[in-house]
């Protein structure tokens, strides 16, 4: 597994993470969503560095210039609903990308399980796929989502993009994901609590973005 941790270097992303975690600033839903979007844009830029490029010539008013541009836009797959603001940051950069959406949520009756009720995405065969889910806690929802996505074809490479991850989730996907992949996180936190929420984390990203379920 290749892991990129944004918090490993100093950047303005640390400021946005601080605001996401702050229980007082979280009361402003619009600001919370905007900070997720900002981090999505920053992470999109980082992911863009490892994608495939081709040379193109552009004509200016005074001549021509050769520049490397994306060979192909990645496919952006987002897990609803918490992933929507983070997804928007990626879409701001990959603005011609095909997009897909997975509806997944935790059922907490007895043993926690993952329920998938909705999936819509283009063909993934041979393409770079960015799977966007803000909270990588147990990793189960992501692995369940991926099992559905693979019915649409096998990606050339999978990029898993989260805001906050936990060691247990990283270990789980490392055990269960067999295609070439990398993980991109803004922060790797310490552990999960008894309810399988990331600690210190930032709370329920979906509720903080859109209101309690």
BALOBA-1460 file (C-alpha; in Angstrom, 3 decimals):
// residues 213
<rec num="1" residu="x" x="0.000" y="0.000" z="0.000"/>
<rec num="2" residu="x" x="1.205" y="3.481" z="-0.917"/>
<rec num="3" residu="x" x="0.108" y="6.061" z="1.672"/>
<rec num="4" residu="x" x="0.253" y="9.832" z="1.197"/>
<rec num="5" residu="x" x="-0.436" y="11.846" z="4.371"/>
<rec num="6" residu="x" x="-0.973" y="15.558" z="3.743"/>
<rec num="7" residu="x" x="-0.297" y="16.419" z="7.391"/>
<rec num="8" residu="x" x="3.252" y="15.114" z="6.992"/>
<rec num="9" residu="x" x="4.285" y="18.449" z="5.492"/>
<rec num="10" residu="x" x="3.391" y="22.012" z="6.389"/>
<rec num="11" residu="x" x="0.729" y="23.530" z="4.121"/>
<rec num="12" residu="x" x="-2.427" y="25.637" z="4.277"/>
<rec num="13" residu="x" x="-4.264" y="22.295" z="4.418"/>
<rec num="14" residu="x" x="-3.370" y="22.103" z="8.119"/>
<rec num="15" residu="x" x="-5.360" y="25.298" z="8.723"/>
<rec num="16" residu="x" x="-8.429" y="23.821" z="7.053"/>
<rec num="17" residu="x" x="-8.045" y="20.601" z="9.083"/>
<rec num="18" residu="x" x="-7.838" y="22.574" z="12.319"/>
<rec num="19" residu="x" x="-11.082" y="24.343" z="11.487"/>
<rec num="20" residu="x" x="-12.801" y="21.063" z="10.553"/>
<rec num="21" residu="x" x="-11.943" y="19.594" z="13.946"/>
<rec num="22" residu="x" x="-12.852" y="22.653" z="16.059"/>
<rec num="23" residu="x" x="-16.218" y="22.020" z="17.770"/>
<rec num="24" residu="x" x="-17.083" y="25.725" z="17.738"/>
<rec num="25" residu="x" x="-16.217" y="26.367" z="14.092"/>
<rec num="26" residu="x" x="-18.125" y="23.187" z="13.161"/>
<rec num="27" residu="x" x="-21.358" y="24.951" z="14.091"/>
<rec num="28" residu="x" x="-21.079" y="26.884" z="10.832"/>
<rec num="29" residu="x" x="-22.191" y="24.256" z="8.310"/>
<rec num="30" residu="x" x="-21.286" y="26.315" z="5.280"/>
<rec num="31" residu="x" x="-17.732" y="26.783" z="6.548"/>
<rec num="32" residu="x" x="-17.467" y="23.076" z="7.352"/>
<rec num="33" residu="x" x="-18.528" y="22.130" z="3.828"/>
<rec num="34" residu="x" x="-16.205" y="24.740" z="2.331"/>
<rec num="35" residu="x" x="-13.214" y="23.397" z="4.260"/>
<rec num="36" residu="x" x="-13.980" y="19.874" z="3.022"/>
<rec num="37" residu="x" x="-14.140" y="21.278" z="-0.502"/>
<rec num="38" residu="x" x="-10.831" y="23.111" z="-0.037"/>
<rec num="39" residu="x" x="-9.113" y="19.949" z="1.169"/>
<rec num="40" residu="x" x="-10.598" y="18.073" z="-1.771"/>
<rec num="41" residu="x" x="-9.017" y="20.581" z="-4.148"/>
<rec num="42" residu="x" x="-5.639" y="20.322" z="-2.415"/>
<rec num="43" residu="x" x="-5.756" y="16.527" z="-2.521"/>
<rec num="44" residu="x" x="-6.847" y="16.556" z="-6.170"/>
<rec num="45" residu="x" x="-3.717" y="18.549" z="-6.956"/>
<rec num="46" residu="x" x="-1.546" y="16.027" z="-5.108"/>
<rec num="47" residu="x" x="-3.162" y="13.052" z="-6.866"/>
<rec num="48" residu="x" x="-2.784" y="14.796" z="-10.229"/>
<rec num="49" residu="x" x="1.002" y="14.542" z="-9.901"/>
<rec num="50" residu="x" x="0.971" y="10.746" z="-10.310"/>
<rec num="51" residu="x" x="-1.504" y="10.430" z="-13.197"/>
<rec num="52" residu="x" x="-0.505" y="9.836" z="-16.819"/>
<rec num="53" residu="x" x="0.306" y="12.816" z="-19.055"/>
<rec num="54" residu="x" x="0.837" y="13.502" z="-22.739"/>
<rec num="55" residu="x" x="2.475" y="16.368" z="-24.634"/>
<rec num="56" residu="x" x="0.296" y="18.881" z="-26.459"/>
<rec num="57" residu="x" x="1.130" y="21.992" z="-28.419"/>
<rec num="58" residu="x" x="-0.855" y="25.155" z="-27.750"/>
<rec num="59" residu="x" x="-0.891" y="28.144" z="-30.072"/>
<rec num="60" residu="x" x="-0.468" y="31.570" z="-28.506"/>
<rec num="61" residu="x" x="-0.806" y="34.986" z="-30.128"/>
<rec num="62" residu="x" x="2.986" y="35.041" z="-30.570"/>
<rec num="63" residu="x" x="3.885" y="31.446" z="-31.357"/>
<rec num="64" residu="x" x="3.435" y="27.977" z="-29.868"/>
<rec num="65" residu="x" x="4.306" y="26.137" z="-26.676"/>
<rec num="66" residu="x" x="4.496" y="22.465" z="-25.706"/>
<rec num="67" residu="x" x="2.993" y="21.433" z="-22.391"/>
<rec num="68" residu="x" x="2.195" y="18.201" z="-20.550"/>
<rec num="69" residu="x" x="-1.543" y="17.697" z="-19.997"/>
<rec num="70" residu="x" x="-3.608" y="14.860" z="-18.529"/>
<rec num="71" residu="x" x="-3.807" y="11.893" z="-20.868"/>
<rec num="72" residu="x" x="-7.265" y="11.125" z="-19.530"/>
<rec num="73" residu="x" x="-9.469" y="12.516" z="-16.791"/>
<rec num="74" residu="x" x="-9.868" y="10.172" z="-13.794"/>
<rec num="75" residu="x" x="-13.240" y="8.813" z="-12.739"/>
<rec num="76" residu="x" x="-14.459" y="10.353" z="-9.469"/>
<rec num="77" residu="x" x="-16.530" y="8.009" z="-7.294"/>
<rec num="78" residu="x" x="-18.110" y="9.446" z="-4.165"/>
<rec num="79" residu="x" x="-19.745" y="7.715" z="-1.212"/>
<rec num="80" residu="x" x="-22.927" y="9.583" z="-0.248"/>
<rec num="81" residu="x" x="-23.753" y="11.751" z="1.563"/>
<rec num="82" residu="x" x="-20.719" y="12.887" z="3.524"/>
<rec num="83" residu="x" x="-18.512" y="12.709" z="0.446"/>
<rec num="84" residu="x" x="-20.333" y="15.423" z="-1.523"/>
<rec num="85" residu="x" x="-18.421" y="18.531" z="-0.314"/>
<rec num="86" residu="x" x="-15.059" y="16.731" z="-0.516"/>
<rec num="87" residu="x" x="-16.016" y="15.491" z="-3.989"/>
<rec num="88" residu="x" x="-16.691" y="19.043" z="-5.117"/>
<rec num="89" residu="x" x="-13.083" y="19.975" z="-4.417"/>
<rec num="90" residu="x" x="-11.897" y="17.179" z="-6.715"/>
<rec num="91" residu="x" x="-14.443" y="18.150" z="-9.369"/>
<rec num="92" residu="x" x="-13.214" y="21.751" z="-9.290"/>
<rec num="93" residu="x" x="-9.835" y="20.463" z="-10.523"/>
<rec num="94" residu="x" x="-10.882" y="17.465" z="-12.646"/>
<rec num="95" residu="x" x="-13.718" y="19.463" z="-14.162"/>
<rec num="96" residu="x" x="-14.338" y="17.160" z="-17.136"/>
<rec num="97" residu="x" x="-14.253" y="13.927" z="-15.147"/>
<rec num="98" residu="x" x="-16.889" y="11.218" z="-15.295"/>
<rec num="99" residu="x" x="-18.473" y="10.761" z="-11.866"/>
<rec num="100" residu="x" x="-20.145" y="7.956" z="-9.989"/>
<rec num="101" residu="x" x="-21.994" y="7.761" z="-6.682"/>
<rec num="102" residu="x" x="-22.461" y="5.049" z="-4.054"/>
<rec num="103" residu="x" x="-25.121" y="5.189" z="-1.342"/>
<rec num="104" residu="x" x="-23.708" y="3.437" z="1.727"/>
<rec num="105" residu="x" x="-24.489" y="3.697" z="5.426"/>
<rec num="106" residu="x" x="-23.876" y="1.874" z="8.674"/>
<rec num="107" residu="x" x="-26.612" y="-0.283" z="10.180"/>
<rec num="108" residu="x" x="-26.091" y="-0.242" z="13.932"/>
<rec num="109" residu="x" x="-28.623" y="-2.871" z="14.967"/>
<rec num="110" residu="x" x="-26.550" y="-5.353" z="16.923"/>
<rec num="111" residu="x" x="-23.300" y="-5.941" z="15.046"/>
<rec num="112" residu="x" x="-22.467" y="-3.012" z="12.776"/>
<rec num="113" residu="x" x="-22.877" y="-3.809" z="9.080"/>
<rec num="114" residu="x" x="-22.761" y="-1.781" z="5.871"/>
<rec num="115" residu="x" x="-25.858" y="-1.241" z="3.741"/>
<rec num="116" residu="x" x="-25.501" y="-0.228" z="0.077"/>
<rec num="117" residu="x" x="-28.728" y="0.982" z="-1.505"/>
<rec num="118" residu="x" x="-27.586" y="2.930" z="-4.563"/>
<rec num="119" residu="x" x="-24.814" y="2.754" z="-7.128"/>
<rec num="120" residu="x" x="-24.378" y="4.641" z="-10.392"/>
<rec num="121" residu="x" x="-21.099" y="4.915" z="-12.264"/>
<rec num="122" residu="x" x="-19.560" y="4.697" z="-15.743"/>
<rec num="123" residu="x" x="-17.300" y="1.913" z="-16.996"/>
<rec num="124" residu="x" x="-14.109" y="1.736" z="-14.927"/>
<rec num="125" residu="x" x="-12.200" y="-0.662" z="-17.152"/>
<rec num="126" residu="x" x="-8.560" y="0.396" z="-17.481"/>
<rec num="127" residu="x" x="-9.158" y="3.855" z="-15.987"/>
<rec num="128" residu="x" x="-7.727" y="5.774" z="-13.047"/>
<rec num="129" residu="x" x="-10.381" y="5.898" z="-10.326"/>
<rec num="130" residu="x" x="-10.478" y="8.203" z="-7.311"/>
<rec num="131" residu="x" x="-12.752" y="6.790" z="-4.595"/>
<rec num="132" residu="x" x="-13.754" y="9.675" z="-2.325"/>
<rec num="133" residu="x" x="-14.891" y="9.050" z="1.268"/>
<rec num="134" residu="x" x="-14.051" y="11.637" z="3.980"/>
<rec num="135" residu="x" x="-13.863" y="9.199" z="6.895"/>
<rec num="136" residu="x" x="-11.874" y="5.968" z="6.576"/>
<rec num="137" residu="x" x="-12.787" y="4.359" z="9.900"/>
<rec num="138" residu="x" x="-13.244" y="0.561" z="9.753"/>
<rec num="139" residu="x" x="-12.761" y="0.453" z="5.982"/>
<rec num="140" residu="x" x="-15.798" y="-1.818" z="5.573"/>
<rec num="141" residu="x" x="-17.994" y="0.637" z="3.655"/>
<rec num="142" residu="x" x="-15.158" y="1.368" z="1.263"/>
<rec num="143" residu="x" x="-14.448" y="-2.310" z="0.594"/>
<rec num="144" residu="x" x="-18.177" y="-3.014" z="0.130"/>
<rec num="145" residu="x" x="-18.432" y="-0.083" z="-2.283"/>
<rec num="146" residu="x" x="-15.411" y="-1.325" z="-4.215"/>
<rec num="147" residu="x" x="-16.942" y="-4.785" z="-4.623"/>
<rec num="148" residu="x" x="-19.890" y="-3.121" z="-6.380"/>
<rec num="149" residu="x" x="-17.666" y="-0.860" z="-8.463"/>
<rec num="150" residu="x" x="-15.596" y="-3.764" z="-9.773"/>
<rec num="151" residu="x" x="-18.688" y="-5.052" z="-11.563"/>
<rec num="152" residu="x" x="-18.194" y="-1.997" z="-13.813"/>
<rec num="153" residu="x" x="-14.680" y="-3.063" z="-14.822"/>
<rec num="154" residu="x" x="-11.201" y="-3.247" z="-13.315"/>
<rec num="155" residu="x" x="-9.483" y="0.145" z="-12.888"/>
<rec num="156" residu="x" x="-5.911" y="0.702" z="-14.057"/>
<rec num="157" residu="x" x="-5.225" y="2.199" z="-10.638"/>
<rec num="158" residu="x" x="-7.369" y="3.057" z="-7.622"/>
<rec num="159" residu="x" x="-6.773" y="6.160" z="-5.510"/>
<rec num="160" residu="x" x="-8.599" y="6.176" z="-2.166"/>
<rec num="161" residu="x" x="-9.018" y="9.751" z="-0.913"/>
<rec num="162" residu="x" x="-10.054" y="10.413" z="2.683"/>
<rec num="163" residu="x" x="-9.866" y="13.390" z="5.013"/>
<rec num="164" residu="x" x="-9.268" y="11.412" z="8.208"/>
<rec num="165" residu="x" x="-8.254" y="7.755" z="8.493"/>
<rec num="166" residu="x" x="-7.712" y="5.290" z="11.322"/>
<rec num="167" residu="x" x="-5.059" y="2.535" z="11.447"/>
<rec num="168" residu="x" x="-7.753" y="-0.163" z="11.626"/>
<rec num="169" residu="x" x="-9.318" y="1.030" z="8.372"/>
<rec num="170" residu="x" x="-5.991" y="1.165" z="6.587"/>
<rec num="171" residu="x" x="-5.201" y="-2.390" z="7.705"/>
<rec num="172" residu="x" x="-8.636" y="-3.621" z="6.618"/>
<rec num="173" residu="x" x="-8.387" y="-2.284" z="3.081"/>
<rec num="174" residu="x" x="-4.796" y="-3.505" z="2.797"/>
<rec num="175" residu="x" x="-6.102" y="-6.983" z="3.554"/>
<rec num="176" residu="x" x="-9.131" y="-6.864" z="1.255"/>
<rec num="177" residu="x" x="-8.159" y="-4.724" z="-1.762"/>
<rec num="178" residu="x" x="-6.249" y="-6.710" z="-4.373"/>
<rec num="179" residu="x" x="-6.038" y="-4.249" z="-7.292"/>
<rec num="180" residu="x" x="-3.243" y="-1.622" z="-7.530"/>
<rec num="181" residu="x" x="-4.129" y="1.235" z="-5.197"/>
<rec num="182" residu="x" x="-2.855" y="4.138" z="-3.137"/>
<rec num="183" residu="x" x="-4.367" y="5.931" z="-0.137"/>
<rec num="184" residu="x" x="-4.411" y="9.718" z="0.195"/>
<rec num="185" residu="x" x="-5.336" y="11.184" z="3.586"/>
<rec num="186" residu="x" x="-5.244" y="14.625" z="5.158"/>
<rec num="187" residu="x" x="-4.582" y="13.103" z="8.581"/>
<rec num="188" residu="x" x="-4.127" y="9.660" z="10.121"/>
<rec num="189" residu="x" x="-5.651" y="9.564" z="13.591"/>
<rec num="190" residu="x" x="-5.013" y="7.329" z="16.583"/>
<rec num="191" residu="x" x="-7.821" y="4.811" z="16.939"/>
<rec num="192" residu="x" x="-11.540" y="3.979" z="16.842"/>
<rec num="193" residu="x" x="-13.859" y="4.244" z="19.836"/>
<rec num="194" residu="x" x="-16.368" y="1.604" z="20.933"/>
<rec num="195" residu="x" x="-18.861" y="2.887" z="18.329"/>
<rec num="196" residu="x" x="-16.215" y="2.670" z="15.591"/>
<rec num="197" residu="x" x="-15.862" y="6.420" z="15.163"/>
<rec num="198" residu="x" x="-12.403" y="7.862" z="14.527"/>
<rec num="199" residu="x" x="-10.695" y="9.435" z="17.565"/>
<rec num="200" residu="x" x="-9.931" y="12.316" z="17.756"/>
<rec num="201" residu="x" x="-11.545" y="12.593" z="14.332"/>
<rec num="202" residu="x" x="-13.988" y="15.380" z="13.685"/>
<rec num="203" residu="x" x="-17.411" y="13.837" z="14.269"/>
<rec num="204" residu="x" x="-20.014" y="12.743" z="11.733"/>
<rec num="205" residu="x" x="-19.045" y="14.544" z="8.509"/>
<rec num="206" residu="x" x="-22.470" y="13.993" z="6.963"/>
<rec num="207" residu="x" x="-24.357" y="15.422" z="9.950"/>
<rec num="208" residu="x" x="-21.949" y="18.361" z="10.261"/>
<rec num="209" residu="x" x="-22.376" y="19.145" z="6.563"/>
<rec num="210" residu="x" x="-26.118" y="18.665" z="6.148"/>
<rec num="211" residu="x" x="-27.772" y="18.208" z="9.557"/>
<rec num="212" residu="x" x="-28.560" y="15.211" z="11.702"/>
<rec num="213" residu="x" x="-30.207" y="12.205" z="10.054"/>
